């Protein structure tokens, strides 16, 4: 019940295309769903986060879609650029308890020029 | 620029050695964490601390211990290093609660190889 399942494990997208990464969770007590972006040689950094009271959140070319009934959420990267090539982690936790974010297994995204 | 600093970028240690990984944050965060990152397994929590001298086990604490004597410093200790502890180790810190624009701040990681 504590797992966050992420797919695909790796993804190759042409420049200008849409990158889509999917995640699913089990624990209905989770109320905070962040995405982290990690470039080679760096630690993960917070990219965007959503709460379950909204179905979509957009920041620039990055959009999180959230389906509470299905317990699924996804990251869409519009107009994907080579600079977006990185590993992406979805995650879930309770906002009031920052002690244990549960991370997905990660998606290695490569954007082909 | 706020920062989480891990003392070593790369480490090579021998089996059976006691290994110390150090982490310092300058954001006055209450929470600090140690994760290990392995391909296909994502980020797995080893230990976390929500206050000085306080610690709690994460999902994979076996073979590790931690120390937090000061708020800004969180150390991970491998009591007797083994080859299956070869991994990337990431330290992170956070405020007690999370929000849209503030989450965990990670260090750049320490790649530990045990031979």
Interface residues (C-beta under 8 A of the other chain):
Chain A: X6 X9 X32 X34 X36 X41 X42 X43 X44 X45 X46 X49 X51 X89 X93 X95 X96 X98 X99 X100 X101 X103 X104 X105 X106
Chain B: X4 X31 X35 X40 X41 X42 X43 X44 X45 X48 X50 X56 X58 X90 X92 X94 X95 X96 X97 X98 X99 X100 X101 X102 X103 X104 X105 X106 X107 X108 X109
